[in-house]
Amino acid sequence: MAEAHQAVAFQFTITPDGIDLQLSHQALRQVYLSGLRSWKKRVTRLKNNVITGVYPASPSSWLFVVIAILATMYTRSDPSMGLIAKIQEHLPCEPLHIQCRTVVSAVLFSTLLWFSLIFTMRLCLKQLLSYHGWMFEQHGKVSNTTKIWAAMVRIFSGRQPLLYSYQGSLPNLPVPAVKDTVKRYLESARPLMSDSEYERMTTLAKEFESSLGNRLQWYLKLKAMWASNYVSDWWEEYVYLRGRGPLMVNSNYYGMDFLYVTPTPIQAARAGNTLHACLLYRRKLNREEIKPVILNVPLCAAQCERIFNTTRIPGEETDSLIHWQDSEYVAVFHRGRYFRLWLYHAGRMLSPREIEQQIQRIMDDPSPPVPGEAKLAALTAGDRIPWAQARKEFFSSGVNKRSLDCIEKAAFFVALDDDEQGMRGDDPAGNLDRYAKSLLHGKCYDRWFDKSFTVVVYKNGKNGLNAEHSWADGPIMAHVWEYVMTTDSFQLGYTEEGHCKGDVASSLPPPTRLTWDIPAECQERIERSLTVAQALADDVDFHVLPIQEFGKGAIKKCKISPDAYIQIALQLAYYRNRGTFSLTYEASMTRLFREGRTETVRSCTSESCAFIRALEGGESKEVCRRLFRTASEKHQQLYRMAMTGGGIDRHLFCLYLVSKYLGEESPFLKEVLSETWRLSTSQTPLQQVELFDFVNHPEYTTCGGGFGPVADDGYGVSYIIVGENMINLHISCKHSCPQTVSTFFHYQFPETTEKGKIETSKLIDKMSLLKLVRI
């Protein structure tokens, strides 16, 4: 109970002699330092808001404008063309001297002029950022228009931008014309339909285009004029928050540790460095010191706002996302118990060594879980409606509410696993697959799937994460994880014994065990949710495939897009496995626009199908080479169109929602929105290449991450291109479907020769898969 007494700032006792007041100076000091840290954060946030609000100008430029105007007036010139005199007429005469009123008028005019210049510069920058012609130009050949545009962007962009500095200058996502979207849809559907099916769909599309489509488009344009992004809020609500099935496997995704290296075998030490690195990233995020991602133009950073202190709250009809401004602790799960671990003490961040000590205290705690506590998180793994009902009935008051609030308001969730994971032992490939499955779903009750992300630390020091999807997309979390991994290993480091570096304060209070009172009825509901989640987890088939001797370098030498190459290879693999082509989803980001998230690239095209048929039909190498290059160029064109607002599926999705709001039925939209994505793919980009050193430290290779299959009879494929000579694939499907097996990609790629020429007829075993198609 000692820590409980320390947490109380004062106590009083009523006696016959009066009131005996006892003050705890240590507790009061902690309250003072905690409040001081909070106020420092508020001041920093206010300062950054001012700097971001006047970008691309700087606050100091206001003083320059004021001095310039006053200096001009000193020469008896009037740069305001009479406006300063007009302002002076409206100032009170009595308290101000004539010269003082003149100076005040000049300052007011200067301020108005300064704001006008900021508005003009921001408007010009917004128009410049709306130009995307540079993306469609051939690599290495830059037009004069693009050169002039790039120079203008540099002129109108300020210096040393903060993370959110460009937000006000980013263009809004444009609404494509219905005619263009319908045309592109029919083009994408052609290779997947018979002649009769395509003719029928063409008729439906033309009817929609000429009638209902224009009416729906009007409402969508009205929304685009009013909202920052006409897609993102509906996408978050209807695709993610209204989903009533389990988040686990169906929505959440995972990220892995280094593939070949485990920096320390000590679980508590790895947790100490990992958690401290997360705090360092959050501090940089709060101070907006993270550099904006620039892809010739800046990308939207709005999704970064909800990385930490965010939780998804279940509801019977729809979930909601709650974000808190700050949280000074994390919630930790270990052997069925929940703990609150404070990450700040005496107004400062705990050192890695101190966090290690606190984690070790949790691991040494011998207390058993109370009834219902051990598998409580299974509620977050099962269907959403039972969880919402249980939360309302059993966790809306008392000790259960306080403990649940502690978890939901935590900065993030931490799971300390008793298992060992990684690519190790006599079966490294199989263990890597089990490592992926563990991160994706664990035991179905040892991850809090509603938190923005869960850090998982295993017994042998391996770590990873599981992230909820509704608040942001994979690249945002990947950016965090890249920083955490490299900071852990290259900056923080470990002692020779494997412990964290640094000293430990003797006054640290131990972590607090959360308490629960879970009745038998609630325990029954937990078991039902666990049964649903366990069946889903057992059905997932997963395979992680590191390709180590062939990568981006060899592909780019042949002037082929690595992404297009992988997508066509996946099409070929699927065709050899199923004997047919499939509607294919590839996620493309739309963060060139304000609050942009993703768009779909329909990777299965007539061009890719023509190449695969030629390859499988034994056509000559020259014909296959030509068709492959055509298919690659087509894929790149589709990807660029999706990135620049010319995609198909988000526009049709929003038109469909408008039709539902209006109570209108569209056979065309109904069929399009009911199509099944049997091949769902996504690339995880390596964003902070400068943090890795693949030349001197090739063993520190990130493995990327993955997700579950979208369709019961389909595949989920995530891939990351690492350095010049490595590609990692994460392939998922379901055991319950007899037509799918996650390892089939092991055998389905054509081989390559050293000169980069295609070998058209070989099915490749595991070893020869190290070399993929090169044209």
C-alpha positions in Angstrom: 0.0 0.0 0.0 3.0 2.3 0.1 2.6 3.5 -3.4 -1.1 4.3 -2.7 -0.1 6.6 0.1 2.5 8.3 -2.0 -0.1 9.1 -4.6 -2.2 11.1 -2.2 -1.1 14.7 -1.8 -2.8 15.3 1.5 -4.8 13.5 4.2 -6.9 14.7 7.0 -8.3 13.2 10.2 -11.1 14.6 12.3 -10.4 14.3 16.0 -11.9 15.7 19.2 -9.1 18.2 19.1 -10.0 19.4 15.6 -8.8 18.5 12.1 -5.3 16.9 11.7 -4.0 17.9 8.2 -1.1 15.9 6.8 0.6 17.1 3.6 2.7 14.9 1.4 5.4 17.1 0.0 6.7 14.4 -2.3 3.2 14.0 -3.8 2.7 17.7 -4.1 6.0 18.0 -5.9 4.9 15.3 -8.4 1.7 17.1 -9.0 3.6 20.4 -9.5 6.1 18.9 -12.0 3.4 17.0 -13.9 1.4 20.3 -14.2 4.5 22.1 -15.3 5.2 19.5 -18.0 1.6 19.9 -19.2 1.8 23.7 -19.4 5.1 23.4 -21.3 3.3 21.2 -23.9 0.5 23.7 -24.2 2.9 26.6 -24.8 4.8 24.5 -27.4 1.5 23.6 -29.1 0.4 27.3 -29.1 3.8 28.3 -30.6 3.6 25.7 -33.3 0.0 26.7 -34.1 1.2 30.2 -34.7 4.1 29.2 -36.8 2.0 26.8 -38.9 -0.9 29.3 -39.1 1.3 31.9 -40.8 3.2 29.5 -43.0 4.8 29.9 -45.6 5.7 33.2 -43.9 7.3 33.3 -40.5 6.3 35.3 -37.4 9.4 37.4 -37.7 8.4 38.5 -41.1 5.7 40.6 -39.5 8.3 42.8 -37.9 10.1 43.2 -41.2 6.9 44.4 -42.9 6.2 46.8 -40.0 9.7 48.3 -40.1 9.5 48.6 -43.9 6.2 50.5 -43.8 7.4 52.8 -41.0 10.7 53.5 -42.8 8.8 54.3 -46.0 6.6 56.8 -44.0 9.7 58.3 -42.5 10.7 59.3 -46.1 7.3 61.1 -46.3 5.9 58.5 -48.8 2.5 56.8 -48.3 2.8 53.2 -49.3 -0.8 52.6 -48.2 -2.3 55.0 -50.8 -4.3 56.7 -48.1 -5.4 53.7 -46.1 -3.2 54.6 -43.1 -5.0 58.0 -42.9 -8.4 56.2 -43.1 -7.4 53.9 -40.2 -6.1 56.9 -38.2 -9.5 58.7 -38.5 -11.2 55.8 -36.7 -8.8 55.7 -33.8 -9.8 57.5 -30.6 -8.3 61.0 -30.3 -8.1 61.6 -26.6 -5.7 59.0 -25.1 -3.4 58.9 -28.1 -1.0 61.6 -29.4 -1.1 62.4 -33.1 2.3 60.7 -33.7 1.3 57.7 -31.6 -1.9 57.4 -33.6 0.1 57.5 -36.8 2.4 54.7 -35.6 -0.6 52.6 -34.5 -2.3 53.1 -37.8 0.9 52.1 -39.7 1.2 49.0 -37.5 -2.4 48.0 -38.2 -2.0 48.6 -41.9 1.3 46.6 -41.8 -0.5 43.7 -40.1 -3.3 43.7 -42.6 -0.8 43.8 -45.4 1.2 40.9 -43.8 -1.9 38.7 -43.6 -2.8 39.6 -47.2 0.6 38.5 -48.3 0.3 35.2 -46.4 -3.1 34.5 -47.9 -1.7 35.3 -51.4 1.4 33.1 -50.9 -0.7 30.2 -49.5 -3.2 30.5 -52.4 -0.4 30.5 -54.9 1.3 27.5 -53.2 -2.0 25.6 -53.2 -2.4 26.2 -56.9 1.1 25.1 -57.5 0.6 21.9 -55.5 -2.4 21.1 -57.6 -0.1 20.5 -60.6 0.7 16.8 -61.1 2.1 16.8 -64.5 5.6 16.0 -63.1 4.3 12.6 -62.1 3.4 11.5 -65.6 6.7 12.5 -67.2 9.2 9.9 -68.3 11.9 9.2 -65.7 15.0 11.3 -66.4 13.2 13.6 -68.8 11.8 16.8 -67.1 9.9 19.3 -69.2 10.4 23.0 -69.0 7.0 23.4 -67.5 7.9 21.1 -64.6 11.2 22.9 -64.1 9.5 26.3 -63.8 6.9 24.7 -61.5 9.5 23.3 -59.2 11.3 26.7 -59.0 8.0 28.4 -58.2 7.3 25.8 -55.5 10.6 26.5 -53.9 10.0 30.3 -54.0 6.5 30.1 -52.4 7.5 27.4 -49.8 8.9 28.7 -46.5 12.0 27.6 -44.8 12.2 24.9 -42.1 8.5 23.7 -42.2 7.0 21.9 -39.3 5.1 18.7 -39.6 1.8 20.4 -40.3 3.0 23.5 -42.0 1.8 22.5 -45.4 -1.7 21.4 -44.3 -3.4 24.7 -45.2 -1.8 24.8 -48.6 -2.7 21.3 -49.8 -5.3 21.1 -52.5 -8.6 19.4 -52.0 -9.2 16.0 -53.6 -11.0 16.7 -57.0 -14.2 15.0 -57.9 -13.7 13.2 -61.2 -16.3 13.4 -64.0 -18.9 10.6 -63.9 -18.2 10.0 -67.6 -14.5 9.5 -66.9 -15.0 7.2 -63.9 -17.5 5.0 -65.8 -15.1 4.7 -68.7 -12.2 3.7 -66.5 -14.4 1.2 -64.7 -15.5 -0.5 -67.9 -11.9 -0.7 -69.0 -10.8 -2.3 -65.8 -13.7 -4.8 -65.9 -13.2 -6.0 -69.5 -10.6 -8.7 -68.8 -12.7 -10.2 -66.0 -16.0 -10.5 -67.9 -17.3 -12.6 -70.8 -18.6 -10.7 -73.8 -22.2 -11.0 -72.7 -21.4 -9.9 -69.1 -19.4 -7.0 -70.4 -22.2 -5.9 -72.7 -24.8 -6.1 -69.9 -22.5 -4.0 -67.6 -21.9 -1.5 -70.3 -25.7 -1.0 -70.7 -26.1 -0.5 -66.9 -23.2 1.9 -66.9 -24.5 4.1 -69.7 -27.9 4.2 -68.1 -26.4 5.3 -64.8 -24.2 7.9 -66.6 -27.1 9.5 -68.4 -29.6 9.6 -65.6 -29.0 9.1 -61.9 -25.2 9.7 -62.0 -25.4 13.4 -62.8 -27.8 14.0 -59.9 -25.6 12.1 -57.4 -22.6 14.0 -58.8 -24.1 17.3 -58.0 -24.5 16.4 -54.3 -20.9 15.1 -54.3 -19.5 18.3 -55.7 -21.5 20.3 -53.1 -19.8 18.2 -50.4 -16.4 18.7 -52.0 -16.8 22.5 -51.9 -17.8 22.3 -48.2 -15.5 19.6 -46.8 -11.7 19.3 -46.8 -12.0 15.9 -48.5 -15.1 14.4 -50.0 -14.1 10.8 -49.3 -12.2 10.4 -46.1 -14.9 10.9 -43.4 -17.3 8.6 -45.2 -14.5 6.1 -45.8 -13.5 6.0 -42.1 -17.1 5.7 -41.0 -18.6 3.2 -43.5 -15.6 1.1 -44.3 -14.1 0.9 -40.8 -16.3 2.1 -38.0 -19.6 0.6 -39.1 -18.1 -2.8 -39.7 -19.7 -5.2 -37.2 -17.3 -8.1 -37.6 -14.1 -8.7 -35.6 -11.2 -6.2 -36.0 -8.7 -9.0 -35.5 -7.5 -10.4 -38.8 -10.3 -8.6 -40.8 -9.0 -5.0 -40.2 -6.0 -4.8 -37.9 -2.5 -5.3 -39.4 1.0 -6.0 -38.0 4.6 -4.9 -38.2 7.7 -7.1 -37.6 11.0 -6.6 -36.0 14.4 -6.9 -37.7 14.5 -10.1 -39.7 17.9 -11.4 -38.8 18.9 -9.5 -35.6 17.5 -9.4 -32.1 19.4 -6.6 -30.3 19.0 -8.1 -26.9 17.6 -11.4 -25.6 16.3 -9.8 -22.4 12.6 -9.1 -22.7 12.4 -6.3 -20.2 15.4 -4.5 -21.7 13.9 -4.7 -25.2 10.6 -3.3 -23.9 12.5 -0.5 -22.1 14.2 0.7 -25.3 11.2 0.2 -27.4 8.8 2.1 -25.2 11.4 4.9 -24.7 11.8 5.2 -28.5 8.0 5.5 -28.8 8.0 8.3 -26.3 10.8 10.1 -28.2 8.8 9.8 -31.4 5.7 11.2 -29.6 7.7 14.1 -28.2 9.0 15.0 -31.7 5.4 14.6 -33.0 4.0 17.0 -30.3 6.7 19.5 -31.1 6.1 19.0 -34.8 9.8 18.3 -35.3 9.2 15.4 -37.6 9.9 16.5 -41.1 7.0 16.5 -43.5 7.2 13.7 -46.1 8.1 15.2 -49.4 7.4 13.4 -52.7 8.4 16.4 -54.9 5.4 17.9 -53.1 4.5 17.6 -49.4 2.1 14.8 -48.3 -0.8 15.3 -45.9 0.2 14.7 -42.3 -3.4 14.8 -40.8 -3.3 11.0 -39.9 -0.3 11.6 -37.6 -2.5 13.4 -35.1 -4.1 10.2 -33.8 -1.1 7.9 -33.5 -1.0 8.1 -29.7 -3.6 8.4 -27.0 -6.3 7.0 -29.4 -8.9 4.2 -28.9 -11.7 2.8 -30.9 -14.9 2.6 -28.8 -17.5 -0.1 -29.7 -21.1 0.8 -30.4 -24.1 -1.3 -31.4 -24.5 0.5 -34.8 -21.2 2.2 -35.3 -17.9 2.5 -33.4 -16.3 5.9 -32.6 -12.7 7.0 -32.4 -11.7 8.9 -29.3 -8.4 10.8 -29.1 -7.0 12.4 -25.9 -4.5 15.3 -26.0 -2.0 13.6 -23.7 -1.4 10.5 -21.7 1.6 9.9 -19.4 1.3 6.1 -19.1 0.8 2.9 -21.0 -1.4 -0.1 -20.2 0.6 -3.4 -20.0 -0.7 -7.0 -20.2 1.3 -9.8 -18.8 0.1 -13.4 -17.9 -3.5 -12.4 -17.8 -3.0 -9.2 -15.6 -3.3 -5.6 -16.5 -1.0 -2.8 -15.2 -0.7 0.9 -15.5 2.9 1.9 -16.1 3.7 5.6 -15.7 6.3 6.8 -18.2 7.0 10.1 -16.6 8.4 10.9 -13.1 9.2 14.2 -11.5 8.2 16.0 -14.7 10.6 14.0 -16.9 10.5 11.0 -19.2 11.7 7.8 -17.7 15.0 6.5 -19.1 15.2 3.2 -20.9 16.8 1.6 -17.9 14.1 2.8 -15.6 11.4 1.5 -17.9 13.2 -1.8 -18.0 13.1 -1.9 -14.2 9.4 -1.2 -14.2 8.7 -3.9 -16.8 10.8 -6.3 -14.7 8.6 -5.5 -11.7 5.5 -6.4 -13.7 7.1 -9.7 -14.8 8.1 -10.5 -11.2 4.7 -9.8 -9.8 3.4 -13.3 -8.7 -0.3 -12.3 -8.3 -2.7 -14.3 -10.4 -5.5 -12.8 -12.6 -8.9 -12.4 -11.0 -11.8 -14.4 -12.6 -12.5 -13.1 -16.1 -9.4 -10.8 -16.3 -7.1 -13.1 -18.2 -9.2 -13.3 -21.4 -10.9 -10.0 -21.1 -9.4 -8.6 -24.3 -11.2 -11.3 -26.3 -14.1 -8.9 -26.2 -12.0 -6.6 -28.5 -11.2 -9.5 -30.8 -14.8 -10.8 -31.4 -17.8 -9.2 -33.0 -18.5 -5.6 -32.2 -22.1 -5.7 -31.1 -21.5 -8.2 -28.2 -18.5 -6.1 -27.1 -20.6 -2.9 -27.2 -23.4 -4.5 -25.2 -21.0 -5.9 -22.6 -19.2 -2.6 -22.3 -22.4 -0.8 -21.6 -23.7 -3.4 -19.2 -20.6 -4.4 -17.2 -18.0 -1.6 -17.7 -20.1 1.7 -17.4 -19.5 2.2 -13.7 -17.4 1.3 -10.7 -14.1 -0.4 -10.6 -14.5 -1.9 -14.1 -15.1 1.5 -15.6 -12.0 3.0 -13.9 -9.8 0.1 -15.1 -11.3 0.2 -18.7 -10.8 4.0 -18.8 -7.1 3.4 -17.8 -6.6 1.1 -20.8 -8.5 3.3 -23.3 -6.8 6.5 -22.2 -3.3 5.0 -22.3 -0.7 6.3 -24.8 -0.7 2.8 -26.3 -1.0 -0.8 -25.2 1.9 -3.2 -24.4 1.7 -7.0 -24.5 4.5 -9.0 -22.8 4.4 -12.5 -24.3 5.8 -15.6 -22.8 6.4 -17.1 -26.2 9.6 -16.9 -28.3 9.3 -15.8 -31.9 11.4 -15.0 -34.9 13.2 -16.7 -37.8 15.1 -19.1 -35.7 15.7 -22.8 -34.9 15.6 -25.8 -37.2 12.5 -24.5 -39.0 13.2 -20.8 -39.6 10.6 -20.4 -42.4 7.9 -22.0 -40.4 8.8 -20.0 -37.3 8.7 -16.8 -39.3 5.1 -17.8 -40.4 4.2 -18.4 -36.8 5.7 -15.1 -35.8 3.5 -13.3 -38.3 0.4 -15.1 -37.0 1.3 -14.2 -33.5 1.5 -10.6 -34.3 -1.7 -10.6 -36.3 -3.9 -12.2 -33.6 -1.8 -13.7 -30.8 -3.9 -15.9 -28.5 -7.0 -13.7 -29.3 -7.0 -12.3 -25.7 -3.5 -10.9 -25.3 -3.8 -7.8 -27.6 -6.1 -4.9 -27.0 -7.3 -4.6 -30.6 -9.2 -1.4 -30.1 -6.1 0.7 -29.2 -4.4 2.6 -32.0 -1.5 0.2 -31.7 -0.2 -2.5 -29.4 3.6 -3.1 -28.9 4.3 -6.8 -28.5 7.5 -7.9 -26.8 8.4 -11.6 -26.7 10.3 -13.7 -24.2 13.4 -13.9 -26.4 13.6 -10.1 -27.0 11.8 -10.1 -30.4 9.2 -7.4 -30.7 6.5 -6.2 -33.2 3.2 -4.3 -33.3 -0.4 -4.8 -34.0 -2.3 -1.7 -35.3 -5.9 -0.7 -35.6 -6.7 0.5 -39.1 -9.5 3.0 -38.9 -7.5 6.0 -37.6 -4.8 5.8 -40.2 -3.2 3.7 -43.0 -0.2 1.5 -42.8 2.5 4.0 -44.0 1.8 6.2 -40.9 2.5 3.4 -38.5 5.4 2.1 -40.6 7.0 5.6 -40.2 6.7 5.3 -36.4 8.1 1.7 -36.4 11.1 2.5 -38.6 12.0 5.3 -36.1 11.5 3.0 -33.1 13.5 0.1 -34.5 16.5 2.2 -35.5 16.5 4.4 -32.4 16.4 1.3 -30.2 19.4 -0.4 -31.9 21.6 2.5 -33.2 21.0 5.3 -30.7 19.9 3.9 -27.4 21.7 0.6 -27.5 22.4 -1.9 -24.8 25.1 -2.8 -22.3 27.4 -5.8 -22.8 25.0 -7.8 -20.6 22.0 -6.9 -22.8 20.4 -4.4 -20.4 19.3 -0.8 -21.2 21.8 2.0 -20.6 21.3 4.7 -17.9 20.6 5.1 -14.2 17.6 4.3 -12.1 15.9 6.7 -9.7 15.3 5.1 -6.4 12.0 6.9 -5.8 10.1 5.3 -8.7 6.8 4.0 -7.6 6.0 0.5 -8.9 3.4 -0.1 -11.7 -0.2 -0.2 -10.6 -2.2 -3.4 -11.0 -5.6 -2.7 -12.5 -8.5 -4.2 -10.5 -11.7 -5.8 -11.9 -15.0 -7.2 -10.7 -16.2 -9.3 -13.6 -19.4 -11.2 -13.0 -20.1 -14.7 -14.2 -22.4 -13.5 -17.0 -19.7 -11.2 -18.4 -17.2 -14.1 -18.2 -19.6 -16.1 -20.4 -19.7 -13.4 -23.0 -15.9 -13.2 -22.9 -15.8 -16.9 -23.7 -18.3 -16.5 -26.6 -16.2 -13.7 -28.1 -13.1 -15.8 -27.6 -14.7 -18.7 -29.4 -15.5 -16.5 -32.4 -12.0 -15.0 -32.5 -10.3 -18.3 -32.0 -12.2 -19.9 -35.0 -11.1 -16.9 -37.1 -7.5 -17.0 -36.0 -7.2 -20.8 -36.6 -8.6 -20.4 -40.1 -5.8 -18.0 -41.1 -3.0 -19.4 -43.2 0.1 -17.2 -43.3 3.4 -17.3 -45.1 6.3 -14.8 -45.0 8.6 -15.0 -47.9 11.9 -13.1 -47.8 13.6 -12.9 -51.3 17.2 -12.0 -50.6 19.2 -12.0 -53.8 16.9 -10.0 -56.1 15.3 -6.7 -55.6 14.7 -3.1 -56.7 18.3 -2.6 -58.1 18.1 -5.3 -60.7 14.5 -4.3 -61.7 15.3 -0.6 -62.1 18.3 -1.4 -64.3 15.8 -2.8 -66.8 13.8 0.5 -66.5 10.8 -1.3 -65.0 8.8 -0.1 -62.0 9.4 -2.5 -59.1 5.8 -2.1 -58.0 4.5 -2.9 -61.4 6.8 -5.9 -61.7 5.6 -7.3 -58.4 2.0 -6.7 -59.3 2.3 -8.5 -62.6 4.2 -11.4 -60.9 1.3 -11.7 -58.5 -1.2 -11.8 -61.4 0.9 -14.6 -63.0 1.0 -16.5 -59.7 -2.7 -16.3 -59.2 -3.4 -17.3 -62.8 -1.2 -20.4 -62.4 -2.9 -21.3 -59.2 -6.5 -20.8 -60.2 -6.5 -20.8 -64.0 -8.2 -17.5 -64.2 -7.8 -13.8 -63.5 -9.1 -12.0 -60.5 -10.3 -8.5 -59.5 -7.2 -7.2 -57.8 -7.0 -4.4 -55.2 -3.8 -2.5 -54.7 -3.8 0.4 -52.2 -2.4 3.7 -53.4 -2.2 6.8 -51.2 -3.9 10.1 -52.0 -2.0 12.1 -49.5 -1.1 14.7 -52.1 -4.4 16.1 -51.1 -5.7 17.4 -47.8 -6.9 14.6 -45.5 -6.2 12.1 -48.2 -6.1 8.4 -47.4 -6.1 5.7 -50.1 -7.4 4.9 -53.5 -7.7 1.6 -55.3 -5.4 0.6 -58.2 -7.2 -2.2 -60.2 -4.0 -4.1 -61.1 -5.6 -6.7 -63.3 -5.6 -5.1 -66.7 -6.1 -6.2 -70.2 -2.4 -5.5 -70.8 -1.3 -7.7 -67.9 -3.7 -10.5 -68.9 -2.3 -10.4 -72.5 1.3 -10.7 -71.2 0.4 -13.7 -68.9 -1.5 -15.5 -71.7 1.4 -15.0 -74.0 3.9 -16.2 -71.4 1.8 -19.3 -70.6 1.1 -19.9 -74.2 4.7 -20.2 -75.2 5.0 -17.0 -77.2 8.5 -15.8 -78.2 10.7 -13.9 -75.8 10.5 -10.8 -77.9 6.6 -10.8 -77.8 6.6 -11.5 -74.0 9.1 -8.7 -73.4 7.0 -6.2 -75.4 3.8 -7.2 -73.7 5.4 -7.1 -70.3 6.7 -3.6 -70.8 3.3 -2.5 -72.0 1.6 -4.0 -69.0 4.1 -2.4 -66.7 3.6 1.1 -68.2 -0.2 0.6 -68.0 0.1 -0.2 -64.3 2.2 2.8 -63.6 -0.3 5.0 -65.4 -3.1 3.6 -63.3 -1.1 4.1 -60.1 -0.4 7.8 -61.0 -4.0 8.4 -61.8 -5.1 7.0 -58.5 -2.6 9.1 -56.6 -3.7 12.3 -58.4 -7.4 11.9 -57.8 -8.3 10.0 -61.0 -9.1 6.7 -59.4 -12.3 4.7 -59.8 -13.5 3.1 -56.6 -13.6 6.0 -54.1 -15.7 8.1 -56.5 -18.1 5.2 -57.1 -18.2 4.5 -53.3 -19.2 8.1 -52.5 -21.8 8.1 -55.3 -23.3 4.9 -53.9 -23.6 6.5 -50.4 -25.3 9.6 -51.9 -27.8 7.3 -53.6 -28.5 5.6 -50.3 -29.0 8.9 -48.6 -31.5 9.9 -51.3 -33.2 6.5 -51.3 -32.3 5.9 -54.9 -31.4 2.4 -56.3 -28.7 2.0 -58.9 -28.2 -1.5 -60.4 -24.9 -0.3 -61.7 -23.5 0.9 -58.4 -25.0 -2.1 -56.5 -23.1 -4.5 -58.8 -19.8 -2.5 -58.6 -19.9 -2.2 -54.8 -20.6 -6.0 -54.4 -17.6 -7.2 -56.4 -15.2 -9.4 -54.5 -11.5 -8.5 -54.2 -10.0 -12.0 -54.2 -6.5 -10.6 -54.5 -5.9 -7.7 -52.1 -2.4 -6.2 -52.1 -0.5 -3.4 -50.6 3.1 -2.2 -50.6 4.6 -0.9 -47.4 7.1 1.8 -48.4 10.4 2.2 -46.7 10.1 5.9 -45.9 13.2 6.8 -43.8 15.9 5.1 -45.8 18.5 7.3 -44.1 17.9 5.6 -40.8 19.1 2.2 -42.2 22.5 1.2 -43.4 22.0 -1.8 -45.6 25.7 -1.6 -46.8 27.5 -1.7 -43.5 24.7 -3.4 -41.5 22.8 -5.6 -43.9 21.6 -7.8 -41.0 19.5 -4.9 -39.7 16.8 -5.5 -42.3 13.2 -4.7 -41.6 10.8 -7.4 -42.6 7.7 -5.1 -43.1 4.3 -6.3 -42.1 1.1 -7.8 -43.3 -2.7 -8.2 -43.0 -5.4 -10.9 -43.2 -7.3 -11.9 -46.4 -10.1 -9.6 -47.5 -12.2 -12.4 -49.0 -12.8 -15.9 -47.6 -11.6 -17.4 -50.9 -8.9 -14.9 -51.6 -5.4 -13.7 -50.7 -4.0 -10.8 -48.8 -0.5 -9.9 -50.0 1.7 -7.2 -48.4 5.2 -6.5 -49.6 8.1 -4.3 -48.8 11.0 -3.5 -51.1 14.1 -3.3 -48.8 17.3 -1.7 -50.2 18.5 -2.8 -53.6 18.5 -6.6 -53.2 15.6 -7.7 -51.1 11.8 -8.0 -51.3 9.7 -9.4 -48.4 6.2 -10.7 -49.1 3.5 -11.5 -46.4 0.8 -13.8 -47.9 -2.4 -14.7 -46.1 -5.4 -16.8 -46.9 -7.9 -19.1 -45.2 -7.6 -22.9 -44.5 -11.3 -23.2 -45.0 -11.0 -22.4 -48.7 -9.7 -25.5 -50.6 -8.5 -23.3 -53.5 -6.1 -21.2 -51.5 -2.8 -21.9 -49.8 -0.4 -19.2 -48.7 2.7 -21.0 -49.9 1.6 -21.2 -53.5 3.6 -18.1 -54.4 6.7 -20.1 -53.6 6.4 -21.9 -56.9 4.7 -19.6 -59.3 7.3 -17.1 -60.6 9.2 -17.4 -63.9 13.0 -17.5 -63.6 15.4 -14.9 -64.9 18.8 -15.1 -66.6 21.8 -13.0 -65.6 21.3 -10.8 -68.6 17.8 -9.9 -67.5 16.0 -11.9 -70.2 12.8 -13.8 -69.4 12.7 -17.6 -69.2 9.1 -18.3 -70.1 8.2 -21.8 -69.2 9.7 -22.8 -65.8 7.9 -23.2 -62.5 10.3 -22.3 -59.8 11.0 -24.1 -56.5 11.9 -22.3 -53.3 15.6 -21.7 -54.1 15.2 -20.5 -57.7 12.5 -18.1 -56.6 15.3 -15.9 -55.4 15.4 -14.7 -59.0 12.3 -13.2 -60.4 11.2 -11.9 -63.8 13.5 -9.3 -65.4 12.9 -7.8 -68.8 
